[in-house]
Amino acid sequence: MAHQVICRDAGNDCDFMVRSENQDELIEMVKMHAKETHDLMYSTDDVKGVMKSA
């Protein structure tokens, strides 16, 4: 099953969206985006909180 995260769902004014079958890969991509783009540190639980099934 694919999972996705849309940055706006996390409260950011940003069009970033990522979708992946690999949950661990998705989490790392979101954490990297949050740090590099928004200077935010997201935990795995933070990402799981905004992750949806796609």
Phi and psi in radians as a Rosetta constraint file:
Dihedral C 1 N 2 CA 2 C 2 CIRCULARHARMONIC -1.430 0.35
Dihedral N 2 CA 2 C 2 N 3 CIRCULARHARMONIC 2.599 0.35
Dihedral C 2 N 3 CA 3 C 3 CIRCULARHARMONIC -2.131 0.35
Dihedral N 3 CA 3 C 3 N 4 CIRCULARHARMONIC 2.697 0.35
Dihedral C 3 N 4 CA 4 C 4 CIRCULARHARMONIC -2.517 0.35
Dihedral N 4 CA 4 C 4 N 5 CIRCULARHARMONIC 2.718 0.35
Dihedral C 4 N 5 CA 5 C 5 CIRCULARHARMONIC -2.327 0.35
Dihedral N 5 CA 5 C 5 N 6 CIRCULARHARMONIC 2.295 0.35
Dihedral C 5 N 6 CA 6 C 6 CIRCULARHARMONIC -1.974 0.35
Dihedral N 6 CA 6 C 6 N 7 CIRCULARHARMONIC 2.173 0.35
Dihedral C 6 N 7 CA 7 C 7 CIRCULARHARMONIC -0.990 0.35
Dihedral N 7 CA 7 C 7 N 8 CIRCULARHARMONIC -0.658 0.35
Dihedral C 7 N 8 CA 8 C 8 CIRCULARHARMONIC -1.041 0.35
Dihedral N 8 CA 8 C 8 N 9 CIRCULARHARMONIC -0.546 0.35
Dihedral C 8 N 9 CA 9 C 9 CIRCULARHARMONIC -1.147 0.35
Dihedral N 9 CA 9 C 9 N 10 CIRCULARHARMONIC -0.346 0.35
Dihedral C 9 N 10 CA 10 C 10 CIRCULARHARMONIC -1.623 0.35
Dihedral N 10 CA 10 C 10 N 11 CIRCULARHARMONIC 0.101 0.35
Dihedral C 10 N 11 CA 11 C 11 CIRCULARHARMONIC 1.595 0.35
Dihedral N 11 CA 11 C 11 N 12 CIRCULARHARMONIC 0.196 0.35
Dihedral C 11 N 12 CA 12 C 12 CIRCULARHARMONIC -1.728 0.35
Dihedral N 12 CA 12 C 12 N 13 CIRCULARHARMONIC 2.574 0.35
Dihedral C 12 N 13 CA 13 C 13 CIRCULARHARMONIC -1.510 0.35
Dihedral N 13 CA 13 C 13 N 14 CIRCULARHARMONIC 1.338 0.35
Dihedral C 13 N 14 CA 14 C 14 CIRCULARHARMONIC -2.681 0.35
Dihedral N 14 CA 14 C 14 N 15 CIRCULARHARMONIC 2.451 0.35
Dihedral C 14 N 15 CA 15 C 15 CIRCULARHARMONIC -1.616 0.35
Dihedral N 15 CA 15 C 15 N 16 CIRCULARHARMONIC 0.136 0.35
Dihedral C 15 N 16 CA 16 C 16 CIRCULARHARMONIC -1.058 0.35
Dihedral N 16 CA 16 C 16 N 17 CIRCULARHARMONIC 2.361 0.35
Dihedral C 16 N 17 CA 17 C 17 CIRCULARHARMONIC -2.529 0.35
Dihedral N 17 CA 17 C 17 N 18 CIRCULARHARMONIC 2.413 0.35
Dihedral C 17 N 18 CA 18 C 18 CIRCULARHARMONIC -2.342 0.35
Dihedral N 18 CA 18 C 18 N 19 CIRCULARHARMONIC 2.466 0.35
Dihedral C 18 N 19 CA 19 C 19 CIRCULARHARMONIC -2.347 0.35
Dihedral N 19 CA 19 C 19 N 20 CIRCULARHARMONIC 2.375 0.35
Dihedral C 19 N 20 CA 20 C 20 CIRCULARHARMONIC -2.710 0.35
Dihedral N 20 CA 20 C 20 N 21 CIRCULARHARMONIC 2.617 0.35
Dihedral C 20 N 21 CA 21 C 21 CIRCULARHARMONIC -1.331 0.35
Dihedral N 21 CA 21 C 21 N 22 CIRCULARHARMONIC -0.435 0.35
Dihedral C 21 N 22 CA 22 C 22 CIRCULARHARMONIC -1.669 0.35
Dihedral N 22 CA 22 C 22 N 23 CIRCULARHARMONIC 1.859 0.35
Dihedral C 22 N 23 CA 23 C 23 CIRCULARHARMONIC -1.085 0.35
Dihedral N 23 CA 23 C 23 N 24 CIRCULARHARMONIC -0.717 0.35
Dihedral C 23 N 24 CA 24 C 24 CIRCULARHARMONIC -1.114 0.35
Dihedral N 24 CA 24 C 24 N 25 CIRCULARHARMONIC -0.718 0.35
Dihedral C 24 N 25 CA 25 C 25 CIRCULARHARMONIC -1.102 0.35
Dihedral N 25 CA 25 C 25 N 26 CIRCULARHARMONIC -0.777 0.35
Dihedral C 25 N 26 CA 26 C 26 CIRCULARHARMONIC -1.054 0.35
Dihedral N 26 CA 26 C 26 N 27 CIRCULARHARMONIC -0.802 0.35
Dihedral C 26 N 27 CA 27 C 27 CIRCULARHARMONIC -1.039 0.35
Dihedral N 27 CA 27 C 27 N 28 CIRCULARHARMONIC -0.788 0.35
Dihedral C 27 N 28 CA 28 C 28 CIRCULARHARMONIC -1.137 0.35
Dihedral N 28 CA 28 C 28 N 29 CIRCULARHARMONIC -0.676 0.35
Dihedral C 28 N 29 CA 29 C 29 CIRCULARHARMONIC -1.131 0.35
Dihedral N 29 CA 29 C 29 N 30 CIRCULARHARMONIC -0.724 0.35
Dihedral C 29 N 30 CA 30 C 30 CIRCULARHARMONIC -1.170 0.35
Dihedral N 30 CA 30 C 30 N 31 CIRCULARHARMONIC -0.761 0.35
Dihedral C 30 N 31 CA 31 C 31 CIRCULARHARMONIC -1.067 0.35
Dihedral N 31 CA 31 C 31 N 32 CIRCULARHARMONIC -0.717 0.35
Dihedral C 31 N 32 CA 32 C 32 CIRCULARHARMONIC -1.147 0.35
Dihedral N 32 CA 32 C 32 N 33 CIRCULARHARMONIC -0.760 0.35
Dihedral C 32 N 33 CA 33 C 33 CIRCULARHARMONIC -1.072 0.35
Dihedral N 33 CA 33 C 33 N 34 CIRCULARHARMONIC -0.805 0.35
Dihedral C 33 N 34 CA 34 C 34 CIRCULARHARMONIC -1.029 0.35
Dihedral N 34 CA 34 C 34 N 35 CIRCULARHARMONIC -0.756 0.35
Dihedral C 34 N 35 CA 35 C 35 CIRCULARHARMONIC -1.208 0.35
Dihedral N 35 CA 35 C 35 N 36 CIRCULARHARMONIC -0.867 0.35
Dihedral C 35 N 36 CA 36 C 36 CIRCULARHARMONIC -1.290 0.35
Dihedral N 36 CA 36 C 36 N 37 CIRCULARHARMONIC -0.605 0.35
Dihedral C 36 N 37 CA 37 C 37 CIRCULARHARMONIC -1.661 0.35
Dihedral N 37 CA 37 C 37 N 38 CIRCULARHARMONIC -0.678 0.35
Dihedral C 37 N 38 CA 38 C 38 CIRCULARHARMONIC -1.999 0.35
Dihedral N 38 CA 38 C 38 N 39 CIRCULARHARMONIC -0.022 0.35
Dihedral C 38 N 39 CA 39 C 39 CIRCULARHARMONIC 0.939 0.35
Dihedral N 39 CA 39 C 39 N 40 CIRCULARHARMONIC 0.750 0.35
Dihedral C 39 N 40 CA 40 C 40 CIRCULARHARMONIC -2.070 0.35
Dihedral N 40 CA 40 C 40 N 41 CIRCULARHARMONIC 2.535 0.35
Dihedral C 40 N 41 CA 41 C 41 CIRCULARHARMONIC -1.833 0.35
Dihedral N 41 CA 41 C 41 N 42 CIRCULARHARMONIC 1.935 0.35
Dihedral C 41 N 42 CA 42 C 42 CIRCULARHARMONIC -1.763 0.35
Dihedral N 42 CA 42 C 42 N 43 CIRCULARHARMONIC 2.379 0.35
Dihedral C 42 N 43 CA 43 C 43 CIRCULARHARMONIC -1.486 0.35
Dihedral N 43 CA 43 C 43 N 44 CIRCULARHARMONIC 2.937 0.35
Dihedral C 43 N 44 CA 44 C 44 CIRCULARHARMONIC -1.008 0.35
Dihedral N 44 CA 44 C 44 N 45 CIRCULARHARMONIC -0.726 0.35
Dihedral C 44 N 45 CA 45 C 45 CIRCULARHARMONIC -1.133 0.35
Dihedral N 45 CA 45 C 45 N 46 CIRCULARHARMONIC -0.636 0.35
Dihedral C 45 N 46 CA 46 C 46 CIRCULARHARMONIC -1.045 0.35
Dihedral N 46 CA 46 C 46 N 47 CIRCULARHARMONIC -0.791 0.35
Dihedral C 46 N 47 CA 47 C 47 CIRCULARHARMONIC -1.153 0.35
Dihedral N 47 CA 47 C 47 N 48 CIRCULARHARMONIC -0.772 0.35
Dihedral C 47 N 48 CA 48 C 48 CIRCULARHARMONIC -1.060 0.35
Dihedral N 48 CA 48 C 48 N 49 CIRCULARHARMONIC -0.494 0.35
Dihedral C 48 N 49 CA 49 C 49 CIRCULARHARMONIC -1.195 0.35
Dihedral N 49 CA 49 C 49 N 50 CIRCULARHARMONIC -0.427 0.35
Dihedral C 49 N 50 CA 50 C 50 CIRCULARHARMONIC -1.932 0.35
Dihedral N 50 CA 50 C 50 N 51 CIRCULARHARMONIC -0.026 0.35
Dihedral C 50 N 51 CA 51 C 51 CIRCULARHARMONIC -1.297 0.35
Dihedral N 51 CA 51 C 51 N 52 CIRCULARHARMONIC 2.438 0.35
Dihedral C 51 N 52 CA 52 C 52 CIRCULARHARMONIC -2.246 0.35
Dihedral N 52 CA 52 C 52 N 53 CIRCULARHARMONIC 2.728 0.35
Dihedral C 52 N 53 CA 53 C 53 CIRCULARHARMONIC -1.305 0.35
Dihedral N 53 CA 53 C 53 N 54 CIRCULARHARMONIC 2.427 0.35
